[in-house]
Amino acid sequence: MKIFELAREHALIDSAAATLGWDQETFMPSAGNDHRAAQLSWLSAKAHTLATSDDWKRALEEAEAANDGSDATLSANLREMRRQFDRATKLSVELVARESEATSLGKHAWAAARKASDFAAFAPHLETLLAIAREKAERWGYESEPYDVLLDTYERGSSSARISKLFGDLKPVLVGIAEQAVTRTKSHPVVLPAGPYPIDQQIKLNAAIAESLGFDFEAGRIDTTTHPFCTTLGPRDVRLTTRYDEDDFTSSLFGVMHEAGHGLYEQGLPGSDFGLPSGSAVSLGIHESQSRLWENHVGRSAAFWGKWFPVACDHFPQLGQLSLEDFLRFLHRAEKSFIRVEADEATYDLHILLRFDLERRMLSGDLKVKDVPGAWGDHFKELFGMTPPDDRHGCLQDIHWSMGGLGYFSTYTLGNLNAAQLFATASADPVISAGLAKAEYAPLLSWLRENIHRHGATYDPAVLIEKATGAPPSTEAHLSHLFGRYCA
């Protein structure tokens, strides 16, 4: 089918750009940034030109006309390709190239500004990226507010009003759970034995655990970067990254388990459909459900550490100063942290509520860029009772805005909700439950492959969750999990 041939050609361009982007974050010398920005801008323009061409339009129309609806996967692919085409044709090649260059330069500026804790150095780039986001929203069109169409980019069928109501319902319960969890931690504090935890030993342990979950190292690898991420360069090439702290090996380990969850999803998608919706992840809320499931529901469980704590002690002998029970108390501690990626489960979603509110205000123009650090500090104090000491611990900590990822953050909490619902359903299976008790994860991974991964983007996210669990997405399983782990 001609449209599928063109889609696979488009995927080749995208994967070439992903390779350059991965290199930019890992091994590229800083002096190469301007040329890399030009390369990525050129590739983005080529991909956009192809996806909005007359050939693409004609091939899509011919496929739609020939489709008799008997093949559900074909129909889903054509439906999603039509949606993507209609959105893409509303953006000019010039705008796409301008956005690619702005994000490439923005990421470089963000990394330098974060290191120097200097928001003012990044502010002009954020102004540019916000202007581009508003321009895209106007071109795409929206019913209620421009933020809606940005949310829909990452989570099909979502809206600002729906997320706002969901977060409004969650906020008082989450604040209460967080307070109880922090109080409980203070009543029995546990400190990790002093480092160093050598990086070479962390690398070995991280790889062994990722492999035990099912991550295929013949089709992936782990490297080091400023901000952990997972990216797919091809159907058999999934890259994970992490960062290391010699004072706390769990920071890197849980970063790897989180990114391995993303990687397992990517490795479980139908490789023969690479470049098609049926071979692609459906949304970031579903993607995040996979990472949070492995990181938190598996990785922080007593059964998991019953197997891996002795192994970790072999890598880091000072860990033997703790009992397994105290080590679990350390992992289940709840503290009010400035850094989102280091936050515990009990307080994590509060970080997302803050970012969701600030993004909506920035996009509407209600919050000026120059006022972001102050607004961040005020909102953080409201939720956590403390104020970040500097920009690096506040509004510069995340890479997302520099990537043009406005609308992204809410998917983290959606992912937490989905993860809890999926894990609760899967755990009710006796075979999976028995595997979990022995820290053997092939049955769980197989269930996720069957119920989530193999479907790609053929169902909308909410439909996929309901098909897998028998119920529409809700907050119940997540709040039950948090209460049981941190307050019971």
LOGUFI-283226 format. One record per residue: x, y, z of N, C-alpha, C in turn; residue in one letter. Coordinates in steps of 0.2 Angstrom, whole numbers, plus 5000, padded with zeros to 4 digits. Atoms other than C-alpha are relative to their C-alpha. Layout:
BEGIN
XYZXYZXYZA
...
END
This chain:
BEGIN
500449945000500050005000500450065000M
499649945001500750174994500150045007K
500049964994500350265010500449975005I
499550034995501250145021500750004998F
499449995002502750155010500350075002E
499849934999502750345012500150005008L
500049994993502450325031500749975002A
499350034998504050205032500550054998R
499549955002505050335023500050055005E
500149954995504450465035500449985006H
499750024994504950355049500849995000A
499350005001506750335042500350075002L
499749934999506950525042499950025008I
500149994993506250535060500549965004D
499650044996507350395066500750034999S
499449975001508850485058500150065005A
500049944995508450645068500049985007A
500050024993508150545084500749985002A
499350024999509950475082500450065001T
499649944999510650645080499850035007L
500249974994509650705095500249965006G
499750044995510250555106500750025001W
499349995000512050595101500150075003D
499949934997511750785106499950005007Q
500050004993511250735123500549955004E
499650054997512550605126500850014999T
499350005002514250615116500250064996F
499849945005514150775105500450055004M
499749944996515450905110499650064999P
500449954999514651065115500150054994S
499949955006515451165100499649984994A
500450035006514451055088499350025000G
500749994999512751125094499750044994N
500349965006512451255080499949964994D
500150045006512751135066499549945001H
500550064998511750995075499350034999R
500649975001510351125076499850014993A
500149995008510451155057499849934997A
500250075002510450965054499349985002Q
500650024998508950935064499450044997L
500549955003508051085057499849974993S
500150035007508351015039499649945000W
500450065000507750845044499350015001L
500749994998506150905052499650034994S
500449975005505751015037499949944994A
500150055005506050865025499449955002K
500550044998504950755036499350034999A
500749965000503550885037499850014992H
500249995007503650915018499749934997T
500250075003503450725014499349995003L
500650024997502050705027499450054998A
500549965003501050855019500050014993T
499949995007501450825001499449984996S
500650035004500150794987500149934999D
500050075001500850624985499749965006D
500350034993500450585004499350015000W
500749985000498750665002499649954995K
500350045005498350564986500049935003R
500050074997498950394994499649995005A
500550014994497950425010499349994997L
500650005003496450465000499849934996E
500150065004496650314989499949945005E
500150064995496850195004499450015004A
500749994996495350275013499449974995E
500650025005494250244997500049924999A
500050075001494850064996499949965006A
500150044994494650015014499249995001N
500750024999493049915017499849995007D
500150004992493249915036500049935002G
499950074997493549725037500649995004S
499350014996495349745044500050065005D
500049954994495249835061500650045000A
499449965000497049875061500150054995T
500049965006497049945044499650065001L
500549944999495550055048500350055006S
499749964995496450115064500650044998A
499449975003498050155055499850064996N
500249955004497150255042499650065003L
500349954996496050345055500550055003R
499549964997497550405064500550034996E
499649965005498550445049499650064997M
500449945002497150555043500050065005R
500049954995497150645060500750035000R
499349985000499050665059500150054994Q
499949965006498950735041499650065001F
500449944999497550855045500450055005D
499649964996498650925059500650034997R
499349985003500250925050499950054994A
500149965005499551015035499850075002T
500149934997499051165046500650045002K
499449974998500851195050500450014994L
499549995006502051275037500749975001S
499350025000503751205033500450045004V
499649954997504451365039499950005008E
500150014993503651345056500349945003L
499850064998504151165058500850015001V
499350005000505951205054500250055005A
499849954995505951365065499949965007R
500050034993505351255080500549955001E
499450044999506651125077500650035002S
499449964999508051255077499950035007E
500149974993507251335093500149955005A
499950054994507151175103500749985000T
499350025000508951125098500450055004S
499649944997509651295103499750005008L
500349994994508451295118500249955005G
499750054996509051125125500750025002K
499349984999510851185124500050065005H
500149954995510351345133499849985007A
500350024994509351265146500649965004W
499550044997510851145150500550055004A
499649954997511951295153499750045005A
500349964995510751395162499849965007A
500250054994510251245174500750005004R
499350014996512151225178500150065004K
499849944997512351405182499450035004A
500649984997510551415190499850074998S
500149945003510251565179499450004995D
500650005004508451575173500050054995F
500049945005508651745164500449984994A
499650025006509951655152499549964996A
500550045004508551535147499450044998F
500749975001507051655147499950024993A
500249985007507251725129499949934996P
500250065003507251545123499349975001H
500750024998505651505133499550054996L
500549955004504851665125499949984993E
500050035007505251595108499649944999T
500450065000504551425112499350015001L
500749984999502951495119499750034995L
500349965006502651605104499949954995A
500150065005502851445093499449965002I
500650044998501651345104499450044999A
500649965001500351485103499850004993R
500150005007500551495084499849934998E
500250075002500351305082499349995003K
500650004998498851315093499550034996A
500449965004498051445083499949974993E
500150035006498351355067499649945000R
500450064999497651195074499350015001W
500749984998496151275081499849965007G
500250034994495351235098499350035002Y
500749984998493651255106500050045007E
500049964993494051315124500650045001S
499449964999495851365126500649974997E
499550035004497451345117500449945003P
499750064996498151225130499749944998Y
500450075001496851095125500449974994D
499750035006497651065108500749985001V
499450034999499351045115500049945004L
500150064996498750925128499849944995L
500250055005497950825113500649974996D
499450025004499650815105500349945004T
499750054996500250705119499549945003Y
500550044997498650625126499350014996E
500650005005497250595112499450005005R
500649994997495550655118500050035007G
500049974994496150745133499850084999S
500249935000495650925138500350045006S
499849964994496251065150499449995005S
500550014995494551055158499949945004A
500050064997494550875161500649985004R
499450014995496350875168499950045006I
500149954994495951025179499549975005S
500550034996494450935186500349945004K
499650064997495450775189500550025005L
499549984995496850865197499750045006F
500349964995495650975207499749955005G
500350054996494850815214500649965004D
499550034997496550735217500450045006L
499549964996497450885226499949995007K
500050014993496650875243500249935003P
499850074997496850685245500749994999V
499250015001498650695238500350045006L
499749964995499050835250500049965007V
500150034993498350735265500449935000G
499650065000499250575260500750025001I
499449984999500850665258500250025007A
499949984993500750745275500149945005E
500050064996500350575283500749964999Q
499450045001501850495274500650035002A
499449974998503050625278500150005008V
500050014992502550615297500249935002T
499850074999502750425296500749994999R
499350005001504450445289500450035006T
499649974995505050565302499949965007K
500050044994504450445316500549945000S
499550065000505650305310500550024994H
499649985006506950395299500649944999P
499450045002508250285290500450034995V
499549975004509850345282500449954996V
499650045004510750265268500750005002L
499349994998512450215273500450044995P
499649955004513750335267500449974994A
499650025006514550325250500750005001G
500250005007515450315239499749934998P
500350065003514350195229500350014992Y
499749995006515550175214499650004994P
500450005006514850215197500149944996I
500050065004515550065189499649945003D
500450054996514649955202499250024998Q
500749985001513050055199499849984993Q
500250025007513150025180499949925000I
500150075000513349835183499349985003K
500650024997511849825195499450024996L
500649975004510749935184499949964994N
500150045006511049825169499749935002A
500350074998510749665178499350005002A
500850004998509049725185499650024994I
500449985007508549805168499949934996A
500150065004508849635160499649955003E
500450044996507949545174499250024998S
500749985001506349645170499849984993L
500150025007506549595151500350044995G
499749965005507449735143500549964996F
499650045005508349665128500650044998D
499449965002510149735127500349984993F
499950005007510349665110499750054996E
500449955003509049795105500050065004A
500049944996509549935117500750005004G
499449984996510850015128499950055005R
500049954995511150125143500650055000I
499549955000512150285143499950065005D
500049954995512450445153499850074997T
500249935003511650615151499850045006T
500249964995511050765161499349995003T
500750024998509250715161499849944997H
500150075003508750535160499450004995P
500650015005507650485145500149944996F
500050065004507250345133499850024993C
500249985007507250365114500149944996T
499950055005506950245100500250024993T
499749995006508050245085499849964995L
500350055005507250095076499749955004G
500450054997506249945079500449955004P
499550044996507749855087500550045003R
499549954997508650005094499750055005D
500349964995508050075110500550035005V
499549974996509150195120499850025007R
500249974993509050225139500650045002L
499549974997510050355148499850015008T
500149994993510350395167500550055002T
499449964997511450505178500149965007R
499750044994512450445193500150055006Y
499949964994512550505211500449955005D
499550054996514050415221499850005007E
500250014993513150455237499349965001D
500650045000511550365233499849964993D
500150045006511450225221499349994997F
500750015002509550215221499850054995T
500249945004509450385212500049974992S
499950035007510150305196499649944999S
500350065001509450135199499250014998L
500749995002507650195199499950044994F
500049965006508050315185500049954994G
499950065005508550155175499349964999V
500750045000506950055180499550044997M
500649965003505850205175500150004992H
499849995007506750225158499949934997E
500150075002506750035156499349984999A
500750015001504850035158499850034993G
500249975006504750155143500349954994H
499650045005506050045134499649934998G
500450065001505049885137499450014996L
500649985004503549965129500250014993Y
499749995007504550015114500249944997E
499750075003505349845112499449954999Q
500650055000503549765114499550024994G
500549985005502749865100500249964993L
499950045006502549775083500550034996P
499449985003504249795075499850014992G
500150005007503549755057499550064998S
500449945001502349905059500450075002D
499649934998503750035063499950054995F
500249955005503250195056499350014999G
500850005000501350155057499850025007L
500349994993500150205071500049935004P
500150074996499950015075500749985002S
499350014997501850015078500350055004G
499749954996501950165089499650015006S
500349994993501550215107499450044999A
500649975001499750275108500050075004V
500049944996500050415121500650005005S
499549994995501250485134499749975007L
500350034994500050435148500049935000G
499950075001500050255142500849995001I
499350015000501950265140500350015007H
499849994993502150335158499849955004E
500350054995501050205165500549945000S
499650065000502350075159500650025004Q
499449994996503850165167499950005007S
500249994993502950205183499849935003R
500150074997502350025185500649965002L
499450034998504049955184500450035005W
499649974995504950085194499750005007E
500350004994503650095208499649945003N
500450064998502449945209500549945000H
499550065000503849825205500650025004V
499449984997505449915210500150025007G
500049984993504949975227499649955004R
500450054996504049815232500549965005S
499650044996504649705246500349934997A
499850075003504649545235500650024995A
499449985004505849635223500650005003F
499349994996507149685236500149935004W
499850064997506949515244500549964996G
499550035005507949455229500650044999K
499549955003508949605224500450035006W
499649964995509549675241500649965002F
499350034999510849535244500550014994P
499649995006511449565226500350085001V
499849934999511549755230500550015005A
499550004994512549725246500749974997C
499350025003513849625235500350054996D
499749955004514049775224500250065005H
499849944995514049905239500049975007F
499950044994514649815255499750045006P
500249964995514149965266499249995001Q
500850014999512249925263499949945005L
500150054995512549775274499950025007G
500249974993512349895289499350015001Q
500750005000510549895285499649945000L
500450065001509249765287499650014994S
500550005005508049725273499450055002L
500649964998506649805283500250075000E
499849935000507549965286500250034993D
499949985007508149975268499350014996F
500749985003506249965263499750065003L
500349934997505850105275500450054997R
499649955003507250205267499750014993F
500349995007506450175249499350025001L
500749984999504650205256500050075004H
500049944996505250365265499650064995R
500349945004504250525260500350065003A
499749944998505050685260499850064995E
500249955004504650855253500750024996K
499449995004505950875239499950054995S
500149955005506251015227500049974993F
499950035007506750895212499549954999I
500550045002505350815203500249924999R
499850075002506350665196500349965006V
499850044994506950625214499550005005E
500650004996505250645222499849935001A
500350064998504450495231499350004997D
500750015002502750425226499550045003E
500549974996501850505240499950084998A
500049935002502350685234500050024993T
499949995007502650665216499550044996Y
500649975004500950705209499950085001D
500049934998501050875218500450044995L
499549965005502550925207499650014993H
500350005006501450885192499450065000I
500549954999499950995198500350074999L
499749935000501151145200500250014992L
499849995007501851125182499450014995R
500649995004500151105174499750075001F
500349934999499451265182500550054997D
499549955003501051365177500050004993L
500050005008501051305159499350034997E
500749965002499151355157500150075000R
499949934999499551525164500550034995R
499549985005501051545153499850014993M
500250005007500251495137499450054999L
500549955001498751605140500250075001S
499849934999499851755144499950035007G
500149974993499251775162500650005004D
499350004996501051725168500550024995L
499549975004502451825160500649955001K
499450044999504051725157500550035006V
499649974995505051845168499849995007K
500350014993503851805183500049935001D
500150084999504051615181500449985007V
499750024994505351595195499650025006P
500349984995504351695207499349965001G
500750045000502651605203500249935002A
499850074998503551435204500150005008W
499950004993504151485221499450005005G
500649994997502451545227499649935000D
500450065000501551385221500349955003H
499750054997502851275227499950005008F
500149994993502751345245499349985002K
500750024999500851325244499949925001E
500150085000500951135240500549975005L
499550044996502551095250500250035006F
499849974994502751225263500750035000G
499349985000504551275257500150034993M
499849965007505351385243500649984998T
499450025003506651325231500650055001P
499549964999508351395235500350044994P
499849975006508751435217499749984994D
500350025006508251415199500149934998D
499850075002509151255197499649955004R
500550044996508051175211499350024999H
500749985001506551265204499849994993G
500350005006505951315187500549984994C
499550025005507551255178500249935000L
499850074999507551075184499849954994Q
500250055005506650995169500250034993D
499849995007507150985151499450024995I
500650005005505350985144499850074996H
500249935003505051175141500550014994W
499549985005506751185131499949954994S
500250045006506051045120499450024997M
500749985002504451135117499549965002G
500550054998503551005127499450035004G
500649974997502151115133499449965000L
500650055000500651005138500249935002G
499750074999501750855142499949985008Y
499950024993501850865161499449965003F
500650044997500050805165500049934999S
500050075001500350645157500449955005T
499650044995501550595171499549975006Y
500550024995500050595184499549954996T
500450055003498950505171500349944999L
499650075000500350375169499949975007G
500150034993500250355188499449965001N
500650034999498450325188499949934996L
500050065004498550205173500449945003N
499550064997500050105181499649975005A
500350034994499050075197499549964998A
500650045002497550015188500249944996Q
499750065004498549905176500349955005L
499750054995499549825190499549975004F
500550034996498049795201499649954996A
500350055004497249705187500449944998T
499550055001498749605182500149965006A
499850044994499149555200499549955002S
500550044999497449475201500149934997A
499950075004498049335189500549965005D
499650044995498749195200500749984997P
499450025003500149155188500550065001V
499649934999500749345188500150015007I
499949994993500549355207500549955002S
499450054998501649195209500650034998A
499449975003502949275198500250065004G
499849944996502949435208500249995006L
499850034994503149345224500749985000A
499350025001504749275217500550044997K
499649955004505349435208500249974993A
500050025006505049345192499550034995E
500449965003504349455179499849994993Y
500250025007504049365163499350004999A
500750005001502249335166499750075000P
500249945000501949515170500150044994L
499849975006502849575155499649974994L
500550045005501849445144499350035000S
500749974999500249515151500050074997W
500049935003500749695146500150004993L
499950015007501349635129499349994997R
500650025003499649565126499550055001E
500649964999498549695133500250074999N
499849935001499549855130500450014994I
499549995005501049845119499849984993H
500150025007500449745104499550044996R
500549965003499049865101500250074997H
499749945003500150015097499550065001G
500549944999499050165094499349994996A
500650015003497550075087499450025004T
500649974996496450125102500250065003Y
499949944996496250285111500249985007D
499750024993497150285128499549985005P
500550024996495550275138499749944998A
500350075002494850135128500549955001V
499550054999496450045129500049975007L
500050014993496450055148499449965002I
500650044998494649995149500049934997E
500050075003494949845137500549965005K
499550044996496449795148499849995007A
500250014993495649815165499349995002T
500750014999493849805162499650065003G
500349944997493549985169500350064997A
499749945002493750165163500650025004P
499549984996495250255169499750045006P
500249974994495050315187500650015005S
499549994995495950375203500149955005T
500150054994495450235214500649965001E
499550044998496850115212500750035002A
499449964998498250245213499950035007H
500149974993497550325229500049945005L
499950064996497350155236500749975001S
499350025000499150105232500450055004H
499649954995499850265240499850005007L
500250004993498750255255500349935003F
499850074997499250065258500750005001G
499350005000501050095255500350055005R
499749944996501350265265499650025006Y
500449974994499850285277499749945004C
500450054997499150115282500549975006A
END
